[in-house]
Each structure stands twice: as structure tokens, then as C-alpha cells.
Amino acid sequence: MPSGIAFRRIFTVTTLGLLTACGGGGGGSDDGGSQQTPLSLDPNNYGSNPALIRQVSDLDRSVGVYDDLADIQTLVDDVEYALSSTAVGYSATASDYCSQEAGNLEIKEEETGPYSGRISYRFDDCQVAGYRETLWLDGTLSIEGSGDEVQGTIKETYAIAGRIGSEGAPLGIKGTLTSRITERSDDDQAIEITSPAMEYLLRSKYVAIRDSRMSVAIKNDSFSLSMQSDLIGSAIGGFVTVTTPVTISGPLNGCPTQGHMKMTGDGVVEARYGQTTGTAAAVEILLNGSQVENLEGCYDGLPMIGGDSEARVATAFSG
């Protein structure tokens, strides 16, 4: 089965890359009445404030959300590497992981079958050994996996608080992410990722996803993608909701041949692709119901489209 890091990478690249490529996202839900999952790390109540979408220039701020999450993802990967590089096995003492005698890290691993098991981390005022700046962690992380040679499920649950740097700036990761993957062959793969909420706080940067479901399928040289998710961030000063009323699909190395992405905040921006535009344009961009632009080519940043798409997909699924 692919690793948890692999799932996080494909989620990050696909979700935020797609938002950036399409020019941002929208907040609220289509039905206007669905209950939203509560957030607990949100420092300025971003999850209750629809982000501004009033002119095309407002959409550029979505790039900041991608950058913030990329920074946080780098930290998560670096901490995991620091822990694994200092580890001497699961019988190691806390001093193998924590720089301070008072700190502690408990690691438990359980294998329940050839393709299933659980690993859990419990940090207790642990200053992570080997990290490039001072980093203290408290809380828990658990990763549970099950499946077989073709299908697998990984559930990651975070409840981590901490402080980073000489200034002791706040850090937090909280939420649950469940990934279900089917890999029949190298060119027949599918992944579905769901999360009631995943929150990331790093210094003054805050990013979260809420009530999120994303499905990506790759077969032969084609892909399809559908999603619904709230994206919340300090970079956009609020939250946006992204939906795909028409599944986005097309060749891996080319523009989508059809699809519709709708992003709603205090305004609405839409991207329609290929056959769904009803015109000869490759992409049609609409802002608050009015046509803004017809493009003859697709966005280079769209995940799984462009020169390195096959390499990115292969990396994500290979772990």
C-alpha cells in the first residue's frame, strides 16, 4: 500500500494546485443550509467569513493559500524525516528522538495482517532532535492502514500542538484525513480522500480544509477529478468552497476535454473546460455569471496536466 506521505502529497498537489490554476475558490455551500464541521485552531474566525471574490485580482490571493500549505507540508515531512533519521527501532528511548531529558516520545506499532496495522506517536513536551530550528511538540498522531494487494485505506488522525523557533511561535495540526486507493495496475488507479476537517497553523499562517471529498481516477492516459471542499486560509482572509458540478476529465498530458469547477465566496467564479464551455475555447472563466475570459490553452498549473504530470502521479502513488 502507498504511504501516508504519498496520500498527503497527492492531496496537497491536487487540491491546492487545482485551486491556484483555476484562480481561487469560493465559500459557503450550494444549498446554503448545510451544517459545517467546527474548527478549533482557527485564530481569526476565518471559517465563518466568505472570502472576497469581486474582481479578477481577488483570485490571485489563492496562490498565497497554496504557498502557506506548501510551507506547512514541508514542515510535516521534515519532522517525519527527522524522527525516522534519528530512530534506532521502536524499542528506542525518548532521548533518541527528543533533545531534552524532560521530553518524551512514545511510539507504538501494531501489525494486524500482511496489509494492515497501526502506528501511533505520543509527544510530551518533546523538542524534536535533528530538526533545523527549535521545535517542541505535544499531542498525538496515529496512522491506521488496512487493505490488500489492490485496495487500501489509510486513516490519519492528528492532535498536535507545539511551538517553533527561538520566539516560540505557535504550531498546530489537528483533524482527520482518510484515503482510499485502488491500484489495479500502473495505468489504472483511483484515490478518494475525505476529511471532516484538517487544520494547519504555522506561526501566523493558517490553512484548513473542511467537509472535503475528492476523487481522482487515472486510467490509461486519461484522468478524471471531482471534489467538494471548503478551503480556509489566512492568505484569503476567509473561506471558499470548491465544487465540480461536471467532473473534470481529459488526457494526462493535455487540457481537460470537459468539466466545470465552481468556486463560491461572497461572489462566484467558474471555470468550464472543453466541451462544457459550449464554445471553441479550451477554458472559459466566468466571474459572478459574466464571461471574463476565453482561453485557447489550459493552465499549466492544473494537476495531472502538463509535461511532468505522469511523473507527479507516479511519485504520489508509489510512496
VEXGUZA-908777 format. One record per residue (C-alpha): x negated, y, z. Coordinates in steps of 0.1 Angstrom, whole numbers, padded with zeros to 4 digits, always signed. Example, Ala and Ser with C-alpha at 12.3 -4.5 7.8 and 13.67 -1.06 7.14 Angstrom:
<nodes>
-0123-0045+0078;-0137-0011+0071;
</nodes>
This chain:
<nodes>
+0000+0000+0000;-0012+0036-0006;-0024+0055+0024;-0006+0082+0043;-0031+0108+0030;-0022+0098-0006;+0015+0104+0001;+0008+0138+0017;-0013+0148-0013;+0013+0139-0039;+0040+0157-0018;+0019+0188-0015;+0009+0190-0051;+0043+0182-0065;+0065+0203-0042;+0044+0234-0038;+0028+0232-0073;+0062+0230-0089;+0075+0260-0069;+0044+0280-0079;+0047+0270-0115;+0083+0279-0117;+0079+0312-0100;+0092+0307-0064;+0122+0293-0047;+0155+0302-0031;+0170+0300+0003;+0203+0286+0016;+0222+0257+0001;+0246+0255-0028;+0275+0247-0006;+0267+0274+0019;+0280+0254+0048;+0257+0225+0055;+0240+0224+0088;+0203+0229+0087;+0178+0209+0108;+0164+0230+0137;+0128+0242+0136;+0106+0245+0167;+0073+0261+0156;+0088+0290+0135;+0071+0321+0150;+0094+0348+0135;+0127+0330+0127;+0117+0326+0090;+0141+0297+0087;+0171+0319+0092;+0161+0346+0067;+0166+0341+0029;+0136+0352+0011;+0139+0382-0013;+0145+0374-0049;+0154+0407-0065;+0129+0412-0092;+0103+0391-0111;+0075+0404-0090;+0091+0389-0058;+0085+0355-0072;+0047+0359-0072;+0047+0356-0034;+0054+0319-0037;+0017+0314-0046;+0010+0325-0011;+0030+0296+0003;+0011+0272-0018;-0022+0287-0006;-0012+0285+0030;-0001+0249+0028;-0033+0240+0009;-0053+0255+0038;-0033+0235+0064;-0036+0203+0044;-0074+0208+0042;-0074+0210+0080;-0054+0179+0084;-0076+0159+0060;-0108+0173+0076;-0097+0163+0111;-0088+0128+0099;-0123+0126+0083;-0140+0139+0115;-0122+0113+0136;-0130+0085+0112;-0166+0095+0107;-0173+0095+0145;-0153+0064+0152;-0170+0031+0161;-0139+0010+0161;-0107+0010+0180;-0125+0000+0212;-0144+0033+0212;-0144+0055+0242;-0129+0090+0242;-0164+0105+0241;-0168+0091+0206;-0141+0114+0194;-0138+0143+0219;-0167+0166+0226;-0157+0174+0262;-0158+0149+0291;-0124+0161+0302;-0108+0155+0269;-0093+0122+0258;-0080+0105+0227;-0062+0072+0228;-0059+0052+0196;-0037+0021+0193;-0034-0001+0163;-0009-0029+0157;-0006-0052+0127;+0027-0069+0124;+0021-0086+0090;-0001-0085+0059;+0016-0053+0047;+0029-0038+0079;+0016-0022+0110;+0014+0009+0132;-0014+0032+0143;-0009+0059+0169;-0031+0088+0182;-0026+0105+0215;-0046+0136+0221;-0051+0150+0256;-0069+0183+0256;-0094+0168+0231;-0120+0190+0215;-0125+0172+0182;-0161+0160+0177;-0176+0168+0144;-0152+0195+0133;-0167+0226+0117;-0152+0250+0143;-0139+0246+0178;-0106+0227+0177;-0086+0215+0206;-0057+0191+0202;-0028+0179+0224;+0001+0156+0214;+0007+0126+0192;+0006+0113+0157;+0020+0079+0146;+0019+0062+0112;+0041+0032+0106;+0040+0012+0074;+0058-0018+0060;+0063-0034+0027;+0049-0060+0002;+0028-0060-0029;+0053-0039-0049;+0072-0018-0024;+0062+0000+0008;+0074+0026+0033;+0052+0048+0054;+0067+0070+0082;+0045+0097+0097;+0056+0115+0129;+0037+0145+0142;+0040+0163+0175;+0007+0181+0178;-0002+0214+0194;-0036+0230+0197;-0059+0259+0193;-0086+0267+0168;-0117+0289+0166;-0135+0309+0191;-0104+0331+0196;-0082+0301+0204;-0057+0308+0177;-0025+0286+0177;-0022+0255+0157;+0008+0231+0154;+0021+0202+0133;+0055+0189+0140;+0080+0167+0122;+0086+0135+0103;+0078+0125+0067;+0090+0092+0052;+0076+0080+0019;+0089+0051-0001;+0070+0038-0030;+0074+0012-0057;+0044+0003-0078;+0052-0024-0103;+0022-0016-0124;-0003+0013-0131;+0023+0028-0155;+0055+0020-0137;+0056+0038-0103;+0081+0057-0082;+0080+0076-0049;+0107+0091-0028;+0097+0114+0001;+0122+0126+0027;+0119+0148+0057;+0144+0164+0081;+0117+0189+0089;+0079+0192+0087;+0063+0223+0102;+0027+0236+0100;+0013+0265+0120;-0023+0277+0115;-0032+0310+0131;-0007+0334+0115;+0002+0311+0087;+0035+0292+0089;+0049+0268+0063;+0077+0243+0067;+0100+0221+0046;+0135+0213+0058;+0162+0189+0048;+0139+0177+0020;+0142+0149-0005;+0120+0145-0036;+0119+0117-0061;+0092+0112-0087;+0090+0084-0112;+0063+0076-0137;+0069+0051-0165;+0045+0045-0194;+0036+0081-0204;+0067+0099-0191;+0077+0113-0157;+0109+0124-0140;+0113+0146-0109;+0143+0156-0088;+0144+0174-0055;+0163+0194-0029;+0144+0211-0002;+0142+0243+0019;+0108+0258+0018;+0100+0282+0046;+0069+0304+0049;+0053+0334+0064;+0040+0343+0029;+0075+0348+0016;+0089+0362+0049;+0118+0337+0050;+0131+0305+0034;+0141+0294-0001;+0160+0263-0013;+0150+0245-0044;+0173+0221-0063;+0172+0203-0096;+0208+0203-0110;+0193+0185-0140;+0164+0161-0134;+0132+0174-0149;+0116+0149-0172;+0092+0146-0201;+0058+0134-0211;+0029+0133-0186;+0007+0154-0209;+0031+0179-0222;+0060+0202-0215;+0092+0188-0199;+0118+0180-0226;+0147+0187-0203;+0156+0198-0168;+0169+0226-0146;+0154+0239-0114;+0175+0263-0093;+0160+0284-0065;+0182+0305-0043;+0173+0331-0017;+0191+0364-0014;+0190+0361-0052;+0187+0332-0076;+0160+0323-0101;+0164+0294-0125;+0140+0276-0149;+0155+0255-0177;+0134+0232-0198;+0135+0219-0234;+0169+0206-0244;+0185+0221-0213;+0178+0256-0225;+0201+0253-0255;+0175+0273-0274;+0142+0266-0292;+0123+0278-0261;+0102+0254-0241;+0112+0272-0209;+0140+0297-0201;+0137+0318-0170;+0168+0335-0155;+0169+0359-0126;+0203+0364-0110;+0221+0350-0140;+0204+0372-0166;+0178+0359-0190;+0143+0372-0181;+0121+0353-0205;+0119+0326-0231;+0085+0308-0233;+0072+0289-0262;+0049+0268-0240;+0052+0253-0205;+0035+0264-0173;+0001+0248-0169;+0006+0245-0131;+0036+0222-0134;+0027+0189-0116;+0021+0159-0138;+0020+0181-0169;-0013+0192-0185;-0048+0179-0191;-0056+0164-0157;-0021+0152-0148;-0029+0115-0153;-0059+0118-0130;-0039+0135-0103;-0012+0109-0104;-0037+0081-0104;-0055+0096-0074;-0023+0102-0055;-0011+0066-0059;-0044+0049-0055;-0050+0063-0020;
</nodes>
